[in-house]
Each structure stands twice: as structure tokens, then as C-alpha cells.
């Protein structure tokens, strides 16, 4: 796949993930504890610069007026950095757990009080880790009302995030990936 400045379509993104081996079919246990016949590992795609560039183009094309970007370690970090480079927005890396030394913060970077933050995720299933990311940003004084995700597995994340006032905006859904497989 060649680099381009225009955002790729959903079909192009689906093919990018399939070609990268980021979508596997079989029997898998997900982080949520659920079992699935599809495993999505966006990391397989973002480890190659040409693929990361296409993912960043798609995400950057959907960045609105938020002042900063944020993403949870590990899966979202390269995506957030690549989008920050395209959009010149500062970013924050969220930690799954606070460090047990130093400042013990749950994030690296700055979240000024009242700043509008756009969350970026690689994959959502039930929305649990995304809701945790929202809580971290809000506890630091930032506001969050949107999350961009590469793939939504369509397993409850949209509803769970809506319950905390956050709109989930996927680049791809599980349905699109299943259709693209054939």
C-alpha cells in the first residue's frame, strides 16, 4: 500500500488490516473475557510505517476541534502520536495503572483544566477500557465527549460510552470486517 494524503475509505482500511494479519478468524478469548470467532490486533498493522500512516490519515481526517489527543497504553499510543504529528495537537498517554513511584499519575503529558480531549482507541468491545480512559481524563480536569476507534466490535461499547456522555466514532465495525473478508 502506498502512502497518500487523503484519508482511506472503510473498505481500504479493512483490506489494510486483513493484509497485515491484524484480523484473524478462529476461536479466541478477548480482554473482556468474552469468546469470539474473530481476533483483531491493530498492532500488527501499526508496526509498519506505511500502514500506520494510512491509519493516522483516517483518524486525523476525523479529528474535530478538540485541543488535545489521548490514548491508553499500548495499543493506542502509536496511533495517537501519528495523529498528533499530522494535526499538530499535543497528546497524552494514559496508563493502565498508576506508577508506584514519582508522581503516581495515570497519564504522561498535560491535561489543562477544562481542555477538550479526543480519545483514540485501537479496538473497542464492551467499552470498559475506554470508559476508564474517560474517567482518567475527567479526573485530571479535562473534558471528553468523543472517542475515535479503528475497529468497534459492536459488542456494547457504543451504549456504554453513551451512558457516560461520550460518542463512539469507529472507522470500521466488525460487520464491515466480516463483509470485507469475502
VMD Tcl script that draws the C-alpha trace (Angstrom):
set ca {
  {0.00 0.00 0.00}
  {1.40 3.42 -0.88}
  {1.24 6.47 1.33}
  {-1.37 9.03 0.43}
  {-2.51 12.30 1.93}
  {-6.21 11.55 1.51}
  {-7.94 9.50 4.19}
  {-8.55 5.89 3.15}
  {-12.08 4.55 2.81}
  {-13.52 1.99 5.23}
  {-13.02 -0.69 2.59}
  {-9.35 0.28 2.16}
  {-8.84 0.20 5.92}
  {-10.49 -3.19 6.19}
  {-8.20 -4.53 3.48}
  {-5.17 -2.95 5.18}
  {-6.00 -4.77 8.44}
  {-6.69 -8.05 6.66}
  {-3.45 -7.83 4.64}
  {-1.48 -7.05 7.81}
  {-2.82 -10.17 9.54}
  {-4.46 -7.91 12.12}
  {-7.76 -9.75 11.75}
  {-7.77 -13.48 12.44}
  {-10.63 -15.92 12.36}
  {-10.84 -18.89 14.75}
  {-11.69 -19.16 18.45}
  {-10.32 -16.51 20.81}
  {-10.80 -15.18 24.34}
  {-10.94 -11.37 24.38}
  {-9.69 -8.95 27.05}
  {-13.34 -8.58 28.13}
  {-13.42 -12.33 28.88}
  {-15.86 -12.97 26.05}
  {-15.11 -15.53 23.37}
  {-15.17 -14.60 19.70}
  {-14.55 -16.15 16.30}
  {-12.59 -13.02 15.30}
  {-9.45 -11.57 16.88}
  {-8.41 -8.03 15.98}
  {-4.85 -6.94 16.73}
  {-4.36 -3.46 15.21}
  {-0.75 -3.56 16.48}
  {0.02 -5.91 13.57}
  {-0.87 -3.02 11.26}
  {0.74 -0.09 13.06}
  {4.17 -1.72 13.30}
  {4.76 -0.87 9.63}
  {5.15 2.86 8.85}
  {3.14 2.72 5.61}
  {0.19 1.13 7.37}
  {0.46 3.41 10.40}
  {0.44 6.39 8.04}
  {-2.84 5.23 6.47}
  {-4.43 4.62 9.87}
  {-3.26 8.07 11.02}
  {-4.68 9.68 7.86}
  {-8.07 8.10 8.53}
  {-8.09 9.15 12.18}
  {-6.70 12.66 11.55}
  {-9.44 13.22 8.98}
  {-11.99 12.83 11.80}
  {-10.27 14.99 14.44}
  {-12.52 17.90 15.28}
  {-11.86 20.95 17.38}
  {-10.57 19.14 20.47}
  {-7.39 20.70 21.84}
  {-5.52 17.51 22.67}
  {-5.44 13.83 21.94}
  {-5.20 10.92 24.37}
  {-4.85 7.17 24.20}
  {-4.31 4.25 26.55}
  {-1.04 2.34 26.55}
  {-0.12 0.18 24.50}
  {-2.48 -0.22 21.57}
  {-3.43 3.43 21.07}
  {-0.05 5.09 21.64}
  {1.42 4.89 18.10}
  {-1.96 5.93 16.70}
  {-2.14 8.98 18.99}
  {1.45 10.00 18.23}
  {0.95 9.63 14.46}
  {-2.28 11.67 14.57}
  {-0.59 14.31 16.74}
  {2.17 14.65 14.15}
  {-0.44 15.13 11.39}
  {-2.61 17.59 13.34}
  {-0.01 19.42 15.49}
  {-2.07 18.71 18.60}
  {-0.46 17.84 21.91}
  {-1.20 14.40 23.27}
  {-1.44 12.45 26.49}
  {-0.56 8.81 27.07}
  {-2.86 7.18 29.61}
  {-1.59 4.44 31.92}
  {-3.49 1.27 32.74}
  {-2.20 1.62 36.30}
  {-0.52 4.44 38.19}
  {3.21 4.17 38.68}
  {4.16 3.22 42.22}
  {6.84 5.91 42.33}
  {7.36 9.52 41.28}
  {4.14 11.47 40.71}
  {1.98 8.32 40.57}
  {-0.06 9.88 37.77}
  {-2.26 7.84 35.47}
  {-1.01 9.77 32.42}
  {2.02 11.34 30.76}
  {1.58 14.77 29.24}
  {-0.57 17.69 30.24}
  {-4.32 17.94 30.66}
  {-5.07 21.58 31.46}
  {-8.29 22.05 33.45}
  {-11.22 22.41 31.05}
  {-9.28 21.29 27.97}
  {-11.24 19.30 25.41}
  {-9.63 15.91 24.79}
  {-10.27 13.47 21.95}
  {-9.67 9.84 22.89}
  {-8.23 7.49 20.28}
  {-8.51 3.70 20.61}
  {-7.41 0.75 18.51}
  {-10.32 -1.63 19.25}
  {-13.45 -1.42 21.39}
  {-15.56 -4.34 22.55}
  {-17.62 -3.55 25.65}
  {-16.07 -0.10 26.14}
  {-14.65 -0.86 29.58}
  {-11.11 0.38 28.98}
  {-12.40 3.37 27.02}
  {-14.70 4.32 29.92}
  {-11.65 4.04 32.19}
  {-9.74 6.40 29.86}
  {-12.63 8.88 30.03}
  {-12.53 8.72 33.83}
  {-8.77 9.38 33.92}
  {-9.06 12.44 31.65}
  {-12.05 13.80 33.54}
  {-10.37 13.26 36.94}
  {-7.45 15.36 35.66}
  {-9.84 18.19 34.73}
  {-10.23 17.55 31.00}
  {-13.48 17.08 29.12}
  {-14.23 14.21 26.78}
  {-17.28 13.78 24.58}
  {-15.91 11.76 21.63}
  {-13.74 8.72 21.04}
  {-12.33 7.66 17.68}
  {-11.64 3.95 17.32}
  {-10.12 1.98 14.45}
  {-12.46 -1.01 14.95}
  {-15.63 -1.29 17.00}
  {-16.51 -4.93 17.62}
  {-20.17 -3.85 18.06}
  {-20.43 -5.53 21.48}
  {-21.78 -2.76 23.66}
  {-19.10 -0.06 23.63}
  {-21.35 2.48 21.89}
  {-24.04 2.13 24.55}
  {-21.64 2.01 27.49}
  {-19.88 5.18 26.39}
  {-23.15 6.96 25.61}
  {-24.12 6.32 29.24}
  {-21.15 8.49 30.32}
  {-21.78 11.15 27.69}
  {-19.23 10.03 25.10}
  {-19.94 9.36 21.41}
  {-18.01 6.45 19.86}
  {-16.97 7.04 16.25}
  {-15.49 3.93 14.59}
  {-13.50 3.92 11.37}
  {-14.60 0.30 10.93}
  {-17.07 -2.04 12.52}
  {-16.96 -5.79 12.94}
  {-19.73 -6.04 10.35}
  {-17.57 -4.23 7.78}
  {-14.62 -6.51 8.50}
  {-16.76 -9.61 8.09}
  {-18.10 -8.35 4.75}
  {-14.57 -7.43 3.57}
  {-13.28 -10.91 4.30}
  {-15.17 -12.45 1.38}
}
mol new
graphics top color blue
foreach p $ca { graphics top sphere $p radius 0.5 }
foreach p [lrange $ca 0 end-1] q [lrange $ca 1 end] { graphics top cylinder $p $q radius 0.2 }
display resetview
